[in-house]
Amino acid sequence: MLAAKFVSRSSFRHSWTRFASTAAAAAAAAATTPAASYKLVVIGGGAGGLAVSSTLARALGKNEVAVIEPSPVHYQQPLFTFVGGGLKDFSETHRPTADVVSPDARLIQQAAAEIDPEASTVTLADGSKVAYDFLVVATGIELNFAGIKGLEDAIGKDGVASNYSPKYVQNTYDFLQNTTKGNALFTMPATPIKCAGAPQKIAYLADEIFREKGVRSNVAINYYTGLGKIFAVDKYASAMNAVAKDRDVNVNLFHDLVEVDGPAKKATFKLLGDGPRAGESITVPYDFLHVTPPMKPLDFIKNSPIANAAGYVDVNQFTLQHNKYSNIYSLGDCSSLPTSKTAAAAAAQSQVLKHNLLNQIRGSDVPAAEYNGYTSCPLVTGKHKLVLAEFSGYTGTPQETFFFNQAKEHAFSYWLTADVLPAVYWNSMLKGTWAGPAPIRKLTNPTNIN
Ligand SMILES: Cc1cc2nc3c(=O)[nH]c(=O)nc-3n(C[C@H](O)[C@H](O)[C@H](O)COP(=O)(O)OP(=O)(O)OC[C@H]3O[C@@H](n4cnc5c(N)ncnc54)[C@H](O)[C@@H]3O)c2cc1C
């Protein structure tokens, strides 16, 4: 018995040693030998990554393009505002990633963990490597709920919600329905975020919900922003100040949310700016709290040689080509492009990126395309009302698609955003055939009269 035990232990040890050395050799091999090599690797299968990879996969041929994307589900994030306001069903916001990646591309369902631009390889979460000739980085921006003390414990219950996460977006409408009195707070952080209009859109939808339920006079709506303006571009800032006044939404500038006390239902803000009370904190009780979390670049990008000092992929703001590594491009929320981070911006950027990247791949000397900073923020202000901000984030100049003044609330703008653009997103942008309204604008507002 003892001998048998000894034999089995010894053979276990022997086979474990063999397994361990084989595993170590495999890991070492995985760490040094690329598992696969592609003409183009796209990191991130979100709005920007798919707009690029779908076209490039068609142009370069089957399996020449790989898309690295860990999430099994793709979200059309602009729809989250409508879900939070009870105007769309959550089921409309998502589709399986495998269904939206081009059939000509290879989907690698893992996270990228490291980029080595000298070796032209990407290391995946499991330690294996993928080699590329050209790389597009489109990994978006990270939500940092942990950046606000107490928020992770408080969110998802007792009136605390966020349209920014698929996990909490359905709480927004539920909690708004249950709010009948007291204080409803809506926050916007001081960090760069995606869709800088979304934190206030939901305040106007809440106003409408409270009015419809007949409880508006019992609920105070307070919008707190860490920034010094309600919107970056003056034309739309004036419009939104007027909307806020009309809806009796109190706007508090330079108030940055720093702490949420869930059990006590209190939110603490730090006062920013250079006013007399800058640096002080104030604590406000809430009955409903919609939080837009601070956001930050992804750590693996920030810690890589392709990032700028702020942690974003360091690309030329016009050509979208990396400032140091000529075979790397980036677009969307993870890029250093100094414009407002939206899917509309990523669509316009995708056109420029594809043009310049294909030129480079084909060795063509066609002049480079240049991105002009176009971005758009559809500011929903009610069930059939919307201010359709379109502008260059580089110059702050409006670039409106239509001949009417888009800073005015319009039912047409609402219909376009709520009913037309979601279909354009699924059927055209993700397939690489929609790059924004620039061609339409030549017909509908040729002289940019606004
Ligand atoms: C509430 C809300 C409302 C919005 N409203 C609007 C609007 O009205 N109009 C508008 O134009 N935009 C709007 N946006 C913004 C818009 O959704 C984003 O700006 C857009 O999706 C950016 O595209 P992207 O490709 O850069 O990033 P994303 O679409 O976020 O895609 C990034 C992808 O990278 C993947 N990824 C992350 N880490 C890794 C990794 N390590 N390896 C590989 N892949 C990784 C992610 O899973 C994700 O699929 C809104 C966003 C929100 C949240």
The ligand as an SDF file (V2000), in Angstrom:
LIG
                    3D

 53 58  0  0  0  0  0  0  0  0999 V2000
  -24.4510   57.5350  -22.1360 C   0  0  0  0  0  0  0  0  0  0  0  0
  -23.7130   57.7830  -23.4220 C   0  0  0  0  0  0  0  0  0  0  0  0
  -24.2860   58.5800  -24.3800 C   0  0  0  0  0  0  0  0  0  0  0  0
  -23.6070   58.8450  -25.5620 C   0  0  0  0  0  0  0  0  0  0  0  0
  -24.2340   59.6190  -26.5060 N   0  0  0  0  0  0  0  0  0  0  0  0
  -23.6250   59.8190  -27.6820 C   0  0  0  0  0  0  0  0  0  0  0  0
  -24.3030   60.5250  -28.7300 C   0  0  0  0  0  0  0  0  0  0  0  0
  -25.4520   60.9360  -28.5690 O   0  0  0  0  0  0  0  0  0  0  0  0
  -23.6590   60.7220  -29.8960 N   0  0  0  0  0  0  0  0  0  0  0  0
  -22.3890   60.2630  -30.0980 C   0  0  0  0  0  0  0  0  0  0  0  0
  -21.8600   60.4440  -31.1960 O   0  0  0  0  0  0  0  0  0  0  0  0
  -21.7040   59.5840  -29.1180 N   0  0  0  0  0  0  0  0  0  0  0  0
  -22.3000   59.3520  -27.9400 C   0  0  0  0  0  0  0  0  0  0  0  0
  -21.6470   58.6420  -26.9600 N   0  0  0  0  0  0  0  0  0  0  0  0
  -20.1900   58.3820  -27.0810 C   0  0  0  0  0  0  0  0  0  0  0  0
  -19.8340   57.2100  -27.9850 C   0  0  0  0  0  0  0  0  0  0  0  0
  -20.5330   56.0530  -27.6140 O   0  0  0  0  0  0  0  0  0  0  0  0
  -18.3320   56.9780  -27.9190 C   0  0  0  0  0  0  0  0  0  0  0  0
  -17.6560   58.2020  -28.0800 O   0  0  0  0  0  0  0  0  0  0  0  0
  -17.9050   56.0200  -29.0180 C   0  0  0  0  0  0  0  0  0  0  0  0
  -18.4640   54.7330  -28.7690 O   0  0  0  0  0  0  0  0  0  0  0  0
  -16.3930   55.9470  -29.1080 C   0  0  0  0  0  0  0  0  0  0  0  0
  -15.9860   54.9230  -29.9750 O   0  0  0  0  0  0  0  0  0  0  0  0
  -14.6220   54.1410  -29.6740 P   0  0  0  0  0  0  0  0  0  0  0  0
  -14.5130   53.1150  -30.7270 O   0  0  0  0  0  0  0  0  0  0  0  0
  -13.5180   55.1090  -29.4960 O   0  0  0  0  0  0  0  0  0  0  0  0
  -14.8390   53.4740  -28.2410 O   0  0  0  0  0  0  0  0  0  0  0  0
  -15.9130   52.3850  -27.8360 P   0  0  0  0  0  0  0  0  0  0  0  0
  -17.0750   52.3950  -28.7490 O   0  0  0  0  0  0  0  0  0  0  0  0
  -16.1700   52.5850  -26.3910 O   0  0  0  0  0  0  0  0  0  0  0  0
  -15.1600   51.0050  -28.0840 O   0  0  0  0  0  0  0  0  0  0  0  0
  -13.9960   50.6330  -27.4080 C   0  0  0  0  0  0  0  0  0  0  0  0
  -13.8830   49.1110  -27.5000 C   0  0  0  0  0  0  0  0  0  0  0  0
  -12.6040   48.6940  -27.0320 O   0  0  0  0  0  0  0  0  0  0  0  0
  -12.7740   47.5170  -26.2860 C   0  0  0  0  0  0  0  0  0  0  0  0
  -11.6330   47.3430  -25.3880 N   0  0  0  0  0  0  0  0  0  0  0  0
  -11.4490   47.8820  -24.1590 C   0  0  0  0  0  0  0  0  0  0  0  0
  -10.2970   47.4340  -23.6420 N   0  0  0  0  0  0  0  0  0  0  0  0
   -9.7370   46.6210  -24.5600 C   0  0  0  0  0  0  0  0  0  0  0  0
   -8.5520   45.8560  -24.5920 C   0  0  0  0  0  0  0  0  0  0  0  0
   -7.7020   45.8300  -23.5580 N   0  0  0  0  0  0  0  0  0  0  0  0
   -8.2980   45.1110  -25.6860 N   0  0  0  0  0  0  0  0  0  0  0  0
   -9.1410   45.1240  -26.7410 C   0  0  0  0  0  0  0  0  0  0  0  0
  -10.2910   45.8210  -26.7540 N   0  0  0  0  0  0  0  0  0  0  0  0
  -10.5810   46.5600  -25.6720 C   0  0  0  0  0  0  0  0  0  0  0  0
  -14.0880   47.7220  -25.5650 C   0  0  0  0  0  0  0  0  0  0  0  0
  -14.6460   46.4880  -25.1340 O   0  0  0  0  0  0  0  0  0  0  0  0
  -14.9270   48.4000  -26.6390 C   0  0  0  0  0  0  0  0  0  0  0  0
  -15.6590   47.4830  -27.4210 O   0  0  0  0  0  0  0  0  0  0  0  0
  -22.3200   58.3100  -25.7870 C   0  0  0  0  0  0  0  0  0  0  0  0
  -21.7450   57.4630  -24.8260 C   0  0  0  0  0  0  0  0  0  0  0  0
  -22.4430   57.1950  -23.6610 C   0  0  0  0  0  0  0  0  0  0  0  0
  -21.8210   56.2570  -22.6490 C   0  0  0  0  0  0  0  0  0  0  0  0
  1  2  1  0
  2  3  1  0
  2 52  2  0
  3  4  2  0
  4  5  1  0
  4 50  1  0
  5  6  2  0
  6  7  1  0
  6 13  1  0
  7  8  2  0
  7  9  1  0
  9 10  1  0
 10 11  2  0
 10 12  1  0
 12 13  2  0
 13 14  1  0
 14 15  1  0
 14 50  1  0
 15 16  1  0
 16 17  1  0
 16 18  1  0
 18 19  1  0
 18 20  1  0
 20 21  1  0
 20 22  1  0
 22 23  1  0
 23 24  1  0
 24 25  2  0
 24 26  1  0
 24 27  1  0
 27 28  1  0
 28 29  2  0
 28 30  1  0
 28 31  1  0
 31 32  1  0
 32 33  1  0
 33 34  1  0
 33 48  1  0
 34 35  1  0
 35 36  1  0
 35 46  1  0
 36 37  1  0
 36 45  1  0
 37 38  2  0
 38 39  1  0
 39 40  1  0
 39 45  2  0
 40 41  1  0
 40 42  2  0
 42 43  1  0
 43 44  2  0
 44 45  1  0
 46 47  1  0
 46 48  1  0
 48 49  1  0
 50 51  2  0
 51 52  1  0
 52 53  1  0
M  END
$$$$
